[in-house]
C-alpha cells in the first residue's frame, strides 16, 4: 500500500469517526438526553409546558434535581393553561418536596393559569411577566348532552347500573337536580383543595384567596398587586434570583436533568396516542380539571 493510500485511508477513518460522533450527539438531542454542563455547583432547571395531562416525567425531573447535591436552587419555568387535576396535584406535591430542601424560583411565561398556577405556589419566589395570564383559580367540569340529536335520528339509549348515581353526567339524558347537587359537591371540594394550596403556598388568609378564586384570570401586574406572584421579570431574572438565593456569584450554570430517552417508535406513536387521548378528553361525558377554558 502506497503512502498516498495510507493517507487517504486515515483521513477517511477520521471523517467517519467525526460523522459518527456528530450523529450520536444529534440523536441524543432529538431524544431529549442532553443536559447542560454540570461542572461544579449550579441552578437546576425544569419546565411545565402545555396542557398538564401526565405528570411522570416532570415529577421525575424535579425529584432528580432534589437529590442532586450540585443543584443549589431550582428554576421552574411554567408555560401552561393547566389541565387534569390529578397530574397537577402530583407536580404540585413534587415542587413542594423540592421547596422543602432547596429554594425554588418560578418563572411564568405567556400563561400560567389554573393548574399551571397551582404547580407554582410552593415556590419561594414567583416571577411573572407584566402580560402573563395567570390566576384562573377554579375547577371546571364539562358535560355533553346529545339527547336531542338522538331523538332526531330515532336512536334510544338504555343503561343498566348498580346505583342511581353511577351514570351521572351521561350524555344521553338530562342531569337530574339530585345529580347536579352531588357533582357540585365534588366541584366545591376540589375547589377548596385548590384554595387551601394557594393560601398555604402564598402565605395568605384562606378567605382572601377564596375571594380571588372565582375563576377569573389576572395579568402579571394584577397578580403582583394581589400577592399571587412576588415580582415582575423574565426567565433570566428568575435564574439570577435563584443563583443569588443559592449564594452563587455571577451568572449560574444551569443544570438540566436528562429527559426520558425516546426511541423513534415511541416518538411516532406518542404523537398518535396524545392525539387520541385529547379526543377522548373532549368527547367524554364527565371530566374535572384545573384548566383555563
C-alpha positions as CSV (number, residue, x, y, z in Angstrom):
1,X,0.0,0.0,0.0
2,X,1.5,3.4,-1.0
3,X,1.8,6.3,1.3
4,X,-0.9,8.1,-0.6
5,X,-3.3,5.2,0.0
6,X,-2.5,5.2,3.7
7,X,-3.1,8.9,4.0
8,X,-6.5,8.6,2.2
9,X,-7.5,5.7,4.4
10,X,-6.5,7.6,7.6
11,X,-8.5,10.7,6.5
12,X,-11.5,8.6,5.7
13,X,-11.4,6.9,9.1
14,X,-11.1,10.3,10.9
15,X,-14.0,11.6,8.8
16,X,-16.2,8.6,9.7
17,X,-15.4,8.9,13.4
18,X,-16.3,12.6,13.3
19,X,-19.5,11.9,11.4
20,X,-20.4,9.1,13.9
21,X,-19.8,11.3,16.9
22,X,-21.9,14.1,15.4
23,X,-24.7,11.7,14.6
24,X,-24.8,10.4,18.1
25,X,-25.0,13.9,19.5
26,X,-27.8,14.8,17.1
27,X,-29.7,11.7,18.1
28,X,-29.2,12.5,21.8
29,X,-30.6,15.9,21.3
30,X,-33.6,14.6,19.4
31,X,-34.3,12.0,22.1
32,X,-34.1,14.6,24.8
33,X,-31.0,13.2,26.5
34,X,-28.8,16.3,26.6
35,X,-28.0,18.2,29.7
36,X,-26.3,21.5,30.4
37,X,-22.8,21.5,31.8
38,X,-22.8,20.2,35.3
39,X,-19.3,21.1,36.5
40,X,-19.5,22.5,40.0
41,X,-22.5,23.9,41.7
42,X,-25.3,25.4,39.7
43,X,-29.1,26.1,39.4
44,X,-31.4,23.3,38.3
45,X,-33.9,23.9,35.6
46,X,-37.2,22.2,34.8
47,X,-40.3,23.0,32.7
48,X,-44.0,22.6,32.8
49,X,-45.1,23.2,29.3
50,X,-48.5,22.8,27.6
51,X,-51.7,21.2,29.0
52,X,-51.0,19.1,32.1
53,X,-52.2,15.6,31.2
54,X,-49.4,13.4,32.6
55,X,-47.0,14.2,35.4
56,X,-44.5,11.3,35.5
57,X,-41.7,12.9,33.5
58,X,-41.9,16.3,35.3
59,X,-42.1,14.7,38.8
60,X,-39.0,12.5,37.9
61,X,-37.0,15.6,36.8
62,X,-38.0,17.5,40.0
63,X,-37.0,14.6,42.2
64,X,-33.7,14.2,40.3
65,X,-32.9,17.9,41.0
66,X,-33.9,17.5,44.6
67,X,-31.4,14.6,45.1
68,X,-28.5,16.1,43.2
69,X,-26.1,17.8,45.6
70,X,-24.6,20.1,42.9
71,X,-28.0,21.7,42.5
72,X,-28.2,24.6,45.0
73,X,-31.5,26.1,43.8
74,X,-34.1,25.4,41.1
75,X,-35.9,27.4,38.4
76,X,-39.2,26.1,37.3
77,X,-40.5,27.6,34.0
78,X,-44.2,27.3,33.7
79,X,-45.9,27.8,30.4
80,X,-49.3,26.0,30.8
81,X,-53.0,26.7,30.9
82,X,-53.5,23.9,33.4
83,X,-55.1,20.5,32.9
84,X,-56.2,17.4,34.6
85,X,-56.4,17.7,38.4
86,X,-54.6,14.5,39.5
87,X,-51.4,15.2,37.5
88,X,-51.5,18.9,38.5
89,X,-51.6,17.9,42.2
90,X,-48.8,15.4,41.7
91,X,-46.5,18.1,40.2
92,X,-47.5,20.4,43.0
93,X,-46.5,17.8,45.5
94,X,-43.1,17.3,43.8
95,X,-42.5,21.1,43.8
96,X,-43.4,21.2,47.5
97,X,-41.0,18.4,48.3
98,X,-38.3,20.2,46.4
99,X,-39.0,23.5,48.1
100,X,-38.6,21.9,51.5
101,X,-34.9,21.3,50.8
102,X,-33.9,23.9,48.1
103,X,-35.0,27.3,47.0
104,X,-37.4,27.1,44.1
105,X,-38.0,30.1,41.8
106,X,-40.8,30.0,39.3
107,X,-40.7,31.9,36.0
108,X,-44.1,32.3,34.3
109,X,-44.2,32.6,30.6
110,X,-47.2,33.8,28.5
111,X,-49.7,31.8,30.5
112,X,-49.5,30.0,33.9
113,X,-53.1,29.7,34.8
114,X,-55.4,27.3,36.8
115,X,-53.3,24.0,37.1
116,X,-50.3,26.0,35.7
117,X,-50.7,28.4,38.7
118,X,-51.3,25.5,41.1
119,X,-48.0,23.9,40.5
120,X,-46.2,27.2,41.1
121,X,-47.5,28.2,44.5
122,X,-45.0,26.2,46.7
123,X,-42.1,28.2,45.3
124,X,-40.1,30.6,47.4
125,X,-40.3,33.3,44.7
126,X,-42.7,33.6,41.7
127,X,-41.8,35.8,38.7
128,X,-44.3,36.8,36.1
129,X,-44.1,39.0,33.0
130,X,-46.4,42.0,33.2
131,X,-48.6,40.5,30.5
132,X,-48.5,36.9,31.8
133,X,-52.0,35.4,32.1
134,X,-52.3,33.7,35.4
135,X,-54.8,33.0,38.2
136,X,-58.0,31.2,37.0
137,X,-58.2,29.5,40.4
138,X,-61.1,27.2,39.9
139,X,-62.4,23.9,38.8
140,X,-64.1,23.0,35.5
141,X,-66.5,20.2,34.9
142,X,-67.5,19.5,31.3
143,X,-70.8,17.8,30.4
144,X,-72.1,16.9,27.0
145,X,-75.7,16.1,26.0
146,X,-76.7,14.6,22.7
147,X,-80.2,13.5,23.7
148,X,-81.9,16.0,21.3
149,X,-79.7,14.7,18.4
150,X,-80.5,11.1,19.2
151,X,-84.2,11.9,19.2
152,X,-83.9,13.4,15.7
153,X,-82.2,10.4,14.3
154,X,-84.5,7.9,16.1
155,X,-82.0,6.4,18.5
156,X,-82.7,5.4,22.1
157,X,-80.1,4.6,24.8
158,X,-80.6,2.2,27.7
159,X,-78.4,2.0,30.8
160,X,-78.1,-0.7,33.4
161,X,-76.4,0.5,36.6
162,X,-75.6,-0.6,40.1
163,X,-76.6,2.7,41.8
164,X,-78.7,5.7,40.9
165,X,-75.6,8.0,40.6
166,X,-73.5,5.6,38.6
167,X,-74.2,7.2,35.2
168,X,-74.3,10.8,36.5
169,X,-73.3,13.1,33.6
170,X,-74.4,10.7,30.9
171,X,-74.5,12.5,27.5
172,X,-77.7,10.6,26.5
173,X,-80.0,12.1,29.2
174,X,-80.6,15.2,31.2
175,X,-78.9,15.7,34.5
176,X,-81.3,15.5,37.5
177,X,-81.3,18.1,40.2
178,X,-80.1,15.5,42.7
179,X,-77.2,14.5,40.4
180,X,-76.4,18.2,39.9
181,X,-76.1,18.7,43.7
182,X,-73.8,15.6,44.1
183,X,-71.5,16.8,41.3
184,X,-71.5,20.4,42.6
185,X,-70.3,19.0,45.9
186,X,-67.4,17.3,44.2
187,X,-66.5,20.6,42.4
188,X,-66.7,22.6,45.6
189,X,-64.4,20.1,47.4
190,X,-61.8,20.2,44.6
191,X,-62.0,24.0,44.5
192,X,-61.5,24.1,48.3
193,X,-58.4,21.9,47.9
194,X,-57.0,24.4,45.3
195,X,-57.8,27.4,47.5
196,X,-56.1,25.9,50.5
197,X,-53.0,25.0,48.4
198,X,-52.7,28.6,47.3
199,X,-53.3,30.0,50.8
200,X,-50.6,27.7,52.2
201,X,-48.1,28.4,49.4
202,X,-48.6,32.2,49.2
203,X,-49.0,32.6,53.0
204,X,-52.3,34.3,52.5
205,X,-55.5,34.0,54.6
206,X,-57.9,31.4,53.1
207,X,-60.8,33.8,52.9
208,X,-58.6,36.3,51.0
209,X,-57.7,33.6,48.4
210,X,-61.3,32.4,48.2
211,X,-62.3,36.0,47.3
212,X,-59.8,35.9,44.4
213,X,-60.6,32.3,43.4
214,X,-63.8,32.8,41.3
215,X,-62.1,31.5,38.1
216,X,-61.1,34.9,36.7
217,X,-57.7,35.4,35.1
218,X,-55.2,38.1,36.1
219,X,-52.3,39.8,34.3
220,X,-48.9,39.6,35.9
221,X,-49.2,43.2,37.1
222,X,-52.6,42.5,38.6
223,X,-51.3,39.3,40.2
224,X,-48.5,41.2,41.8
225,X,-50.8,43.7,43.4
226,X,-52.9,40.7,44.7
227,X,-49.8,38.9,46.1
228,X,-50.4,35.9,43.8
229,X,-46.8,36.5,42.5
230,X,-43.8,38.1,44.0
231,X,-42.0,40.0,41.2
232,X,-42.3,41.1,37.6
233,X,-39.4,39.8,35.5
234,X,-38.1,37.4,32.8
235,X,-36.7,33.9,32.9
236,X,-33.2,35.4,33.1
237,X,-34.3,37.4,36.2
238,X,-35.5,34.2,37.8
239,X,-32.3,32.4,37.0
240,X,-30.2,35.2,38.5
241,X,-32.5,35.3,41.6
242,X,-32.1,31.5,42.1
243,X,-28.3,32.0,41.9
244,X,-28.4,34.8,44.5
245,X,-30.5,32.7,46.8
246,X,-28.1,29.8,46.4
247,X,-25.1,32.0,47.2
248,X,-23.6,31.6,43.7
249,X,-21.7,34.6,42.4
250,X,-22.2,35.8,38.8
251,X,-24.4,34.0,36.3
252,X,-25.1,30.5,37.5
253,X,-24.7,27.3,35.4
254,X,-27.9,25.7,34.5
255,X,-28.2,22.0,35.4
256,X,-30.9,20.3,33.4
257,X,-31.8,16.7,34.4
258,X,-31.9,14.2,31.5
259,X,-35.2,13.6,29.9
260,X,-36.6,10.1,29.3
261,X,-34.9,8.7,26.2
262,X,-37.4,8.1,23.4
263,X,-37.0,5.6,20.6
264,X,-38.1,6.7,17.2
265,X,-41.1,4.3,17.6
266,X,-42.1,6.0,20.8
267,X,-41.8,9.4,19.2
268,X,-44.1,8.4,16.3
269,X,-46.7,6.5,18.3
270,X,-46.5,9.0,21.2
271,X,-47.9,11.7,19.0
272,X,-50.8,9.5,17.9
273,X,-51.5,8.4,21.5
274,X,-51.6,12.1,22.6
275,X,-54.0,13.0,19.8
276,X,-56.3,10.1,20.7
277,X,-56.1,11.0,24.4
278,X,-57.0,14.6,23.6
279,X,-60.0,13.5,21.5
280,X,-61.2,11.2,24.3
281,X,-61.0,14.0,26.9
282,X,-63.0,16.3,24.6
283,X,-65.6,13.7,24.0
284,X,-66.0,12.1,27.4
285,X,-69.3,12.8,29.3
286,X,-67.7,13.8,32.6
287,X,-64.3,15.4,33.4
288,X,-62.9,17.7,36.1
289,X,-59.9,19.9,35.5
290,X,-57.8,22.8,36.7
291,X,-57.8,24.4,33.3
292,X,-58.1,27.8,31.6
293,X,-61.1,27.5,29.3
